[in-house]
Amino acid sequence: MRVAIVGASGAVGQEFLRVLDERNFPIDELLLFGSQRSAGTKYTFRGKEVEVKLLQHNDDFKGVDIAFTSAGAGTSKEFAETITKYGAVMIDNSSAFRMDEDVPLVVPECNAEDALVRPRGIIANPNCTTIMMVVVLQPIEHLSHIRSIHVASYQSASGAGAAAMNELQQQYRELAEGKPVTVEKFAYQLAYNVIPQIDVFQDNGYTKEEMKMFNETRKIMHTDARCSAMCVRISSLRSHSEAVWIETEQPLTPGQVREALQKAPGVTVVDDPANKQYPMPLFTAGKDNIYVGRIRRDLANENGITLWLSGDQIKKGAALNAVQIAEFLVQQGEFGTRS
């Protein structure tokens, strides 16, 4: 098994290395690729030193079985043909191909089988906030069809990458020392603040991030449910959280929902309000599962349930989901392009 990581020096690229090792993913040879800036950097993987190669339009991907790409949409679009032309399966973490009809958009707990039909040899990894939400929604969908979703996300600095995480830490240091605050990765100072904008605004008043949640949820879950989102950047370092309100065709009790989630793959229920037990980024960072709590009836909708979830954006929201897709392909013996 020859595995490649494109964007190896970024936050998600580094998480790929950790997750592949943690899960003992079968790798005979690992290849790392990056930009001019990161080429030549060396990382240790399973006791061996691997040097980052410059990503180029050449034959470096010949013989590669699976390529994990997380270097931005522009790079993914430019190099997709180079990466896949010899039969490698490209599992792409960018937004480049997510809504293309001939590219499956996959969260294994929801629609793993979609990964088997990939005419272009590309599988798209969804947006982090969408991944976290649909892992929790899918078990509820099995109880009763979900008609609509309202969600407010509370997204950590990690969603904007390693440099953004560093900037948040730097801002807190600068504020403590009475120095001018560095603001480069966000529109405003994030420390001691929340910013109600993630990505650019669209003509309808929603941001691109919010529209991703609308469109990607429908594609992954094969549903007609509509998702109205408000995505907010908060000053936690790692792990996103979401407050979610759902309307189902048939009324469900909190007990029914709680039981379904307790049995669901990729979900951990932490829901004991009497003892102040509920998910928080402080405790979900670095964890594989999505944690759910505050499960209760929606007082404004007789067919409504509301809940709170939290999960690691870099892990399940990015690298882990992609590796789980690859694990499914390995289980199926599926490599190369299949139409």
C-alpha positions in Angstrom: 0.0 0.0 0.0 1.5 3.3 -1.1 -0.1 6.3 0.5 0.5 10.0 -0.2 -0.3 13.1 1.8 -0.5 16.4 -0.1 -0.3 19.4 2.2 1.7 17.4 4.8 3.0 20.4 6.8 -0.4 22.0 7.4 -2.6 21.4 10.5 -4.7 18.7 8.8 -1.7 17.2 7.1 0.0 16.7 10.5 -3.3 15.2 11.8 -3.3 12.8 8.9 0.1 11.5 10.1 -1.1 11.1 13.7 -4.4 9.4 12.7 -2.9 7.0 10.2 -0.4 5.9 12.9 -3.0 5.7 15.7 -5.3 3.5 13.6 -2.5 1.4 12.3 -3.5 2.0 8.7 -1.7 -0.4 6.4 1.1 1.6 4.7 4.2 0.1 3.0 5.4 3.4 1.6 4.4 6.9 2.7 5.0 9.9 0.4 4.6 13.5 1.6 4.1 16.5 -0.7 4.0 20.2 -0.1 4.6 23.7 -1.5 8.0 25.3 -2.2 7.9 26.5 1.4 7.5 23.1 3.0 9.5 21.0 0.5 12.5 19.5 2.2 11.0 19.4 5.6 11.3 16.0 7.3 8.8 14.2 9.5 9.2 10.9 11.4 6.5 8.3 10.8 6.6 4.9 12.4 10.3 5.3 13.2 11.2 6.4 9.6 12.1 9.9 8.4 10.1 11.0 5.4 11.0 14.1 3.5 8.4 16.4 2.0 8.7 16.5 -1.8 7.7 19.5 -3.9 4.2 18.9 -5.5 4.7 19.0 -9.3 3.0 17.9 -12.5 5.1 14.7 -13.0 4.9 11.0 -12.4 5.4 11.1 -8.6 1.9 9.6 -8.0 2.5 6.5 -10.2 1.9 3.5 -8.0 0.1 5.4 -5.3 -3.1 3.8 -4.0 -4.6 6.5 -1.9 -3.7 10.2 -1.8 -5.0 12.4 1.0 -5.1 16.0 -0.1 -5.4 19.1 2.1 -3.7 22.0 0.5 -6.6 24.2 -0.5 -9.2 24.1 -3.3 -7.0 25.8 -5.8 -4.2 23.2 -5.4 -6.7 20.3 -5.5 -8.2 21.5 -8.8 -4.9 22.1 -10.4 -3.3 18.8 -9.4 -6.4 16.4 -9.4 -5.5 15.0 -12.9 -1.8 14.6 -12.0 -2.7 12.8 -8.7 -5.4 10.4 -10.2 -4.1 9.7 -13.7 -2.4 6.4 -12.7 -5.3 5.2 -10.6 -4.8 6.7 -7.2 -7.9 7.4 -5.2 -7.8 11.1 -4.2 -9.6 11.8 -0.9 -9.8 15.5 -1.0 -10.3 17.7 2.1 -10.9 21.0 0.3 -14.2 22.4 -1.0 -13.1 22.0 -4.7 -15.3 19.0 -5.7 -17.8 18.6 -2.9 -20.9 19.6 -4.9 -19.8 18.0 -8.3 -22.3 15.4 -9.3 -19.6 12.9 -10.3 -17.7 13.2 -7.0 -19.1 11.4 -4.0 -19.2 13.4 -0.7 -18.8 10.9 2.1 -19.2 10.6 5.9 -18.7 6.8 6.5 -21.3 6.7 9.3 -23.9 8.0 6.9 -23.1 7.0 3.3 -19.9 4.9 3.0 -21.3 3.1 -0.1 -21.2 6.3 -2.1 -17.4 6.1 -2.0 -17.6 3.0 -4.4 -18.8 5.1 -7.3 -16.2 7.6 -8.2 -15.8 8.2 -12.0 -13.1 10.7 -11.6 -11.1 8.8 -8.9 -12.0 11.6 -6.4 -13.9 11.3 -3.1 -14.6 14.6 -1.3 -14.3 15.0 2.4 -17.1 17.3 3.6 -16.9 20.6 5.5 -16.0 20.0 9.2 -19.2 21.5 10.6 -21.3 19.4 8.3 -19.5 16.2 9.1 -20.0 16.6 12.8 -23.7 17.4 12.4 -24.7 14.6 10.0 -23.0 12.0 12.2 -25.5 12.9 14.8 -28.5 13.5 12.5 -28.3 10.2 10.7 -29.4 8.0 13.7 -32.3 10.4 14.2 -33.3 10.2 10.5 -33.7 6.5 11.0 -36.3 7.2 13.6 -38.3 9.7 11.6 -37.5 11.8 8.5 -35.9 15.1 9.3 -37.8 18.0 7.6 -35.7 20.9 8.6 -32.6 21.8 10.6 -31.6 25.0 12.3 -28.0 25.2 13.6 -25.7 27.7 15.3 -22.1 26.7 15.1 -19.4 27.8 17.6 -16.2 27.2 15.6 -12.7 27.3 17.1 -9.6 28.9 15.6 -8.5 25.5 14.4 -11.0 25.7 11.5 -8.8 28.4 9.9 -5.6 26.3 10.2 -2.4 26.1 12.2 -1.5 29.8 11.6 -4.9 30.9 13.0 -4.4 28.8 16.1 -1.0 30.4 16.6 -2.4 33.8 16.1 -5.1 33.3 18.8 -2.5 32.2 21.3 -0.3 35.2 20.3 -3.2 37.6 20.8 -3.8 36.4 24.3 -0.1 36.8 25.1 0.0 40.3 23.6 -3.1 41.4 25.5 -1.6 40.1 28.8 1.6 42.0 28.1 -0.2 45.2 27.0 1.1 45.0 23.5 -0.7 45.8 20.2 -2.7 42.8 19.1 -1.8 41.0 15.8 -4.8 40.6 13.5 -4.0 38.8 10.3 -6.0 35.5 9.9 -9.4 36.9 11.0 -11.3 40.1 10.2 -11.1 41.1 13.8 -9.3 40.2 17.1 -10.6 36.8 18.1 -9.2 36.7 21.6 -12.1 37.6 24.1 -14.4 37.9 21.1 -16.8 36.1 18.8 -17.0 36.8 15.1 -20.3 36.0 13.3 -18.7 35.4 10.0 -16.9 32.4 8.6 -15.9 32.6 4.9 -17.4 35.2 2.5 -21.0 36.4 2.4 -23.2 35.3 -0.5 -26.0 37.3 -2.2 -28.6 35.7 0.1 -27.0 37.1 3.2 -25.6 33.7 4.3 -21.8 33.0 4.3 -20.2 30.3 2.1 -19.7 28.2 5.3 -23.4 28.4 6.1 -24.4 27.4 2.6 -22.0 24.4 2.7 -24.1 23.1 5.6 -27.3 23.5 3.6 -26.0 21.9 0.4 -23.6 19.2 1.8 -26.2 17.9 4.3 -28.6 17.2 1.5 -26.0 15.4 -0.6 -24.6 13.2 2.1 -27.9 12.2 3.7 -29.7 12.0 0.4 -32.4 14.2 1.9 -34.7 17.1 1.1 -34.2 18.6 4.5 -33.3 22.3 4.6 -30.6 23.5 6.9 -30.5 27.1 8.1 -27.1 27.9 9.7 -25.4 30.7 11.6 -21.7 30.0 11.8 -19.7 31.9 14.4 -15.9 31.9 15.1 -15.2 31.7 18.9 -12.0 32.0 20.8 -11.5 28.3 21.7 -8.4 26.8 20.2 -9.6 23.4 19.0 -12.9 21.6 18.6 -16.1 23.0 17.2 -19.5 23.0 18.8 -23.1 23.3 17.5 -26.5 24.0 18.9 -29.0 22.1 16.6 -32.8 22.3 16.3 -34.4 19.6 14.1 -38.0 19.1 13.0 -39.1 15.5 12.2 -42.1 14.2 10.4 -43.2 12.3 13.5 -42.8 13.6 17.0 -39.9 12.0 18.9 -39.2 11.9 22.6 -35.8 12.9 24.0 -35.5 9.3 25.3 -35.9 7.9 21.8 -33.3 10.2 20.4 -30.9 9.6 23.3 -31.2 5.8 22.9 -30.6 6.0 19.2 -27.5 8.2 19.6 -26.1 5.9 22.3 -26.2 3.1 19.8 -24.8 5.1 16.9 -21.3 4.7 15.5 -19.0 7.7 16.0 -21.2 9.3 18.7 -20.8 9.6 22.5 -23.7 10.8 24.6 -22.7 13.0 27.6 -26.1 14.2 28.8 -26.5 14.6 32.6 -27.5 18.2 33.2 -28.2 17.6 36.9 -24.5 16.9 37.3 -23.3 19.5 34.9 -22.3 16.8 32.4 -22.4 18.0 28.7 -19.9 18.2 25.9 -17.4 21.0 25.7 -14.4 21.8 23.4 -12.1 21.6 26.5 -12.9 17.8 26.7 -13.6 16.9 23.1 -10.3 18.1 21.6 -8.3 15.1 20.4 -11.2 12.7 20.6 -12.5 10.6 17.7 -16.2 10.8 18.3 -18.8 13.5 18.2 -20.1 14.2 21.7 -23.8 15.0 22.2 -25.8 16.4 25.2 -28.6 18.8 26.2 -31.1 16.5 24.3 -34.6 17.9 24.9 -37.8 18.9 23.3 -38.0 22.0 21.2 -40.5 24.2 23.1 -41.3 26.1 19.9 -42.1 23.1 17.7 -44.2 20.0 18.7 -42.2 17.9 16.3 -38.9 19.4 17.3 -35.8 18.2 19.2 -32.9 20.3 20.1 -29.4 19.2 21.2 -25.8 20.3 21.6 -22.7 18.7 20.1 -19.0 19.1 20.2 -16.2 17.5 18.3 -12.6 17.9 17.1 -12.6 19.8 13.9 -9.2 18.7 12.8 -9.7 15.1 13.7 -13.3 13.9 12.9 -14.0 17.1 11.1 -11.1 16.5 8.6 -8.3 13.9 8.9 -10.1 11.1 10.7 -13.1 11.2 8.4 -10.8 10.9 5.3 -8.9 8.0 6.9 -12.2 6.3 7.7 -13.1 6.6 4.0 -9.8 5.0 3.1 -10.4 2.2 5.7 -13.7 1.4 4.1 -12.1 1.2 0.6 -9.4 -1.2 2.0 -12.2 -3.3 3.5 -13.9 -3.4 0.1 -10.7 -4.0 -1.8 -11.5 -1.0 -3.8 -8.7 1.0 -5.5 -8.4 3.0 -8.7 -11.2 4.6 -10.7 -14.6 3.0 -10.8 -17.4 4.3 -12.9 
